[in-house]
Amino acid sequence: MDATPDLATRIDALLPQTQCTRCGYQGCRPYAEAIASGAARINRCPPGGEPVLAALAALLGADAEPVDPDCGPVQPPRVAVIVEAECIGCAKCIDACPTDAIVGARKWMHTVIASECTGCELCIPPCPVDCIVMEPDPARPARLPTADEIGAAAAGFRRRYEARLARRARDEAERRAALAAVARPA
């Protein structure tokens, strides 16, 4: 198997970009790199389900196999919904969301932009009041999506995830610069 970055990029393009970490990696790109290098099997993506596994198998000339049940269930697309009456405004969900799909401010109620939510469920564990529930995604079919449908949604999710990473890196650089400026002797 060719472990070039090009192969990882082609694998990443087939993944649903939920950044859910169910595969055991910190996102879709690291999982794609692990597949490309031979360190991971192709069957660890529940959000992609059988359509993504079939596409990965075809790309890699491998046998299709069922999703590893240890990675979680395969289910139709879902989105997070915040039960507004129960939200205390802690903002822990905002910090956890890989695509900045949750908006709000500390001590204020938050809400999820459904069209930007990947359904990763990463916002649920940090919520101290369990006010986040997963519901069927109203914009996508209530069935497992096809590989083309996954790819169409994935492009937008990837852009939002990469924009979030860039924003966080920029914020960290600004924070470090501000600390360095304060630490400099006058």
Contacts in CASP RR format, 6 or more apart in sequence:
PFRMAT RR
TARGET T0000
AUTHOR 0000-0000-0000
METHOD contacts of the structure
MODEL  1
MDATPDLATRIDALLPQTQCTRCGYQGCRPYAEAIASGAARINRCPPGGE
PVLAALAALLGADAEPVDPDCGPVQPPRVAVIVEAECIGCAKCIDACPTD
AIVGARKWMHTVIASECTGCELCIPPCPVDCIVMEPDPARPARLPTADEI
GAAAAGFRRRYEARLARRARDEAERRAALAAVARPA
1 7 0 8 1.000
1 36 0 8 1.000
1 38 0 8 1.000
1 60 0 8 1.000
2 36 0 8 1.000
3 36 0 8 1.000
3 37 0 8 1.000
3 38 0 8 1.000
4 36 0 8 1.000
5 36 0 8 1.000
7 36 0 8 1.000
8 29 0 8 1.000
8 32 0 8 1.000
8 33 0 8 1.000
8 35 0 8 1.000
8 36 0 8 1.000
8 37 0 8 1.000
9 32 0 8 1.000
10 59 0 8 1.000
11 32 0 8 1.000
11 35 0 8 1.000
11 36 0 8 1.000
11 56 0 8 1.000
11 59 0 8 1.000
11 60 0 8 1.000
12 28 0 8 1.000
12 29 0 8 1.000
12 32 0 8 1.000
13 151 0 8 1.000
13 154 0 8 1.000
14 52 0 8 1.000
14 55 0 8 1.000
14 56 0 8 1.000
14 59 0 8 1.000
14 147 0 8 1.000
14 151 0 8 1.000
15 28 0 8 1.000
15 31 0 8 1.000
15 32 0 8 1.000
15 45 0 8 1.000
15 48 0 8 1.000
15 52 0 8 1.000
15 154 0 8 1.000
16 28 0 8 1.000
16 45 0 8 1.000
16 47 0 8 1.000
16 48 0 8 1.000
16 52 0 8 1.000
16 118 0 8 1.000
16 150 0 8 1.000
16 151 0 8 1.000
16 153 0 8 1.000
16 154 0 8 1.000
16 157 0 8 1.000
17 28 0 8 1.000
17 118 0 8 1.000
17 153 0 8 1.000
17 154 0 8 1.000
17 155 0 8 1.000
17 156 0 8 1.000
17 157 0 8 1.000
17 158 0 8 1.000
17 161 0 8 1.000
18 28 0 8 1.000
18 47 0 8 1.000
18 118 0 8 1.000
18 119 0 8 1.000
18 120 0 8 1.000
18 157 0 8 1.000
19 27 0 8 1.000
19 28 0 8 1.000
19 98 0 8 1.000
19 99 0 8 1.000
19 118 0 8 1.000
19 120 0 8 1.000
19 122 0 8 1.000
19 157 0 8 1.000
19 161 0 8 1.000
20 27 0 8 1.000
20 46 0 8 1.000
20 47 0 8 1.000
20 118 0 8 1.000
20 119 0 8 1.000
20 120 0 8 1.000
20 121 0 8 1.000
20 122 0 8 1.000
21 27 0 8 1.000
21 120 0 8 1.000
21 122 0 8 1.000
22 44 0 8 1.000
22 45 0 8 1.000
22 46 0 8 1.000
22 47 0 8 1.000
22 71 0 8 1.000
22 72 0 8 1.000
23 31 0 8 1.000
23 40 0 8 1.000
23 44 0 8 1.000
23 45 0 8 1.000
23 71 0 8 1.000
24 31 0 8 1.000
24 44 0 8 1.000
24 71 0 8 1.000
25 31 0 8 1.000
25 34 0 8 1.000
25 40 0 8 1.000
27 98 0 8 1.000
28 158 0 8 1.000
31 40 0 8 1.000
31 44 0 8 1.000
31 45 0 8 1.000
34 40 0 8 1.000
35 41 0 8 1.000
35 42 0 8 1.000
35 56 0 8 1.000
35 60 0 8 1.000
41 65 0 8 1.000
41 68 0 8 1.000
42 53 0 8 1.000
42 56 0 8 1.000
42 57 0 8 1.000
42 60 0 8 1.000
42 62 0 8 1.000
42 65 0 8 1.000
43 53 0 8 1.000
43 65 0 8 1.000
43 66 0 8 1.000
43 67 0 8 1.000
43 68 0 8 1.000
43 71 0 8 1.000
44 67 0 8 1.000
44 68 0 8 1.000
44 71 0 8 1.000
45 52 0 8 1.000
45 53 0 8 1.000
45 67 0 8 1.000
45 71 0 8 1.000
46 67 0 8 1.000
46 71 0 8 1.000
46 72 0 8 1.000
46 73 0 8 1.000
46 74 0 8 1.000
46 75 0 8 1.000
47 74 0 8 1.000
47 77 0 8 1.000
47 118 0 8 1.000
47 119 0 8 1.000
47 120 0 8 1.000
48 74 0 8 1.000
48 145 0 8 1.000
48 150 0 8 1.000
49 67 0 8 1.000
49 74 0 8 1.000
49 144 0 8 1.000
50 64 0 8 1.000
50 66 0 8 1.000
50 67 0 8 1.000
50 74 0 8 1.000
50 144 0 8 1.000
51 144 0 8 1.000
51 145 0 8 1.000
51 146 0 8 1.000
51 147 0 8 1.000
51 150 0 8 1.000
52 147 0 8 1.000
52 150 0 8 1.000
53 64 0 8 1.000
53 65 0 8 1.000
53 66 0 8 1.000
53 67 0 8 1.000
54 64 0 8 1.000
54 147 0 8 1.000
55 147 0 8 1.000
56 62 0 8 1.000
57 63 0 8 1.000
57 64 0 8 1.000
57 65 0 8 1.000
67 74 0 8 1.000
74 144 0 8 1.000
75 144 0 8 1.000
76 136 0 8 1.000
76 137 0 8 1.000
76 140 0 8 1.000
76 141 0 8 1.000
76 142 0 8 1.000
76 143 0 8 1.000
76 144 0 8 1.000
76 145 0 8 1.000
77 119 0 8 1.000
77 136 0 8 1.000
77 137 0 8 1.000
77 140 0 8 1.000
77 141 0 8 1.000
77 145 0 8 1.000
77 153 0 8 1.000
78 119 0 8 1.000
78 134 0 8 1.000
78 135 0 8 1.000
78 136 0 8 1.000
78 137 0 8 1.000
79 112 0 8 1.000
79 114 0 8 1.000
79 117 0 8 1.000
79 119 0 8 1.000
79 134 0 8 1.000
79 135 0 8 1.000
79 136 0 8 1.000
79 137 0 8 1.000
79 138 0 8 1.000
80 93 0 8 1.000
80 101 0 8 1.000
80 102 0 8 1.000
80 112 0 8 1.000
80 117 0 8 1.000
80 119 0 8 1.000
80 121 0 8 1.000
80 123 0 8 1.000
80 124 0 8 1.000
80 132 0 8 1.000
80 133 0 8 1.000
80 134 0 8 1.000
81 112 0 8 1.000
81 114 0 8 1.000
81 132 0 8 1.000
81 133 0 8 1.000
81 134 0 8 1.000
81 135 0 8 1.000
82 93 0 8 1.000
82 102 0 8 1.000
82 109 0 8 1.000
82 110 0 8 1.000
82 111 0 8 1.000
82 112 0 8 1.000
82 131 0 8 1.000
82 132 0 8 1.000
83 131 0 8 1.000
83 132 0 8 1.000
83 133 0 8 1.000
84 109 0 8 1.000
84 111 0 8 1.000
84 131 0 8 1.000
86 129 0 8 1.000
86 130 0 8 1.000
86 131 0 8 1.000
87 109 0 8 1.000
87 110 0 8 1.000
87 129 0 8 1.000
87 131 0 8 1.000
88 128 0 8 1.000
88 129 0 8 1.000
88 131 0 8 1.000
89 104 0 8 1.000
89 105 0 8 1.000
89 106 0 8 1.000
89 107 0 8 1.000
89 108 0 8 1.000
89 109 0 8 1.000
89 110 0 8 1.000
90 106 0 8 1.000
90 127 0 8 1.000
90 128 0 8 1.000
90 129 0 8 1.000
91 104 0 8 1.000
91 105 0 8 1.000
91 106 0 8 1.000
91 110 0 8 1.000
92 126 0 8 1.000
92 127 0 8 1.000
92 128 0 8 1.000
93 102 0 8 1.000
93 110 0 8 1.000
93 123 0 8 1.000
93 126 0 8 1.000
93 127 0 8 1.000
93 132 0 8 1.000
94 100 0 8 1.000
94 102 0 8 1.000
94 103 0 8 1.000
94 104 0 8 1.000
94 110 0 8 1.000
95 126 0 8 1.000
96 122 0 8 1.000
96 123 0 8 1.000
96 125 0 8 1.000
96 126 0 8 1.000
97 117 0 8 1.000
97 122 0 8 1.000
97 123 0 8 1.000
98 118 0 8 1.000
98 120 0 8 1.000
98 122 0 8 1.000
98 161 0 8 1.000
98 164 0 8 1.000
99 116 0 8 1.000
99 117 0 8 1.000
99 118 0 8 1.000
99 157 0 8 1.000
99 160 0 8 1.000
99 161 0 8 1.000
99 164 0 8 1.000
100 116 0 8 1.000
100 160 0 8 1.000
100 163 0 8 1.000
100 164 0 8 1.000
100 167 0 8 1.000
101 112 0 8 1.000
101 113 0 8 1.000
101 114 0 8 1.000
101 116 0 8 1.000
101 117 0 8 1.000
101 118 0 8 1.000
101 160 0 8 1.000
102 110 0 8 1.000
102 111 0 8 1.000
102 112 0 8 1.000
102 113 0 8 1.000
102 123 0 8 1.000
103 110 0 8 1.000
103 111 0 8 1.000
103 112 0 8 1.000
103 113 0 8 1.000
104 110 0 8 1.000
104 111 0 8 1.000
112 123 0 8 1.000
114 137 0 8 1.000
114 138 0 8 1.000
114 139 0 8 1.000
115 139 0 8 1.000
116 157 0 8 1.000
116 160 0 8 1.000
117 137 0 8 1.000
118 157 0 8 1.000
119 134 0 8 1.000
119 137 0 8 1.000
121 134 0 8 1.000
123 132 0 8 1.000
124 130 0 8 1.000
124 132 0 8 1.000
124 134 0 8 1.000
136 142 0 8 1.000
140 149 0 8 1.000
140 153 0 8 1.000
141 149 0 8 1.000
145 153 0 8 1.000
END
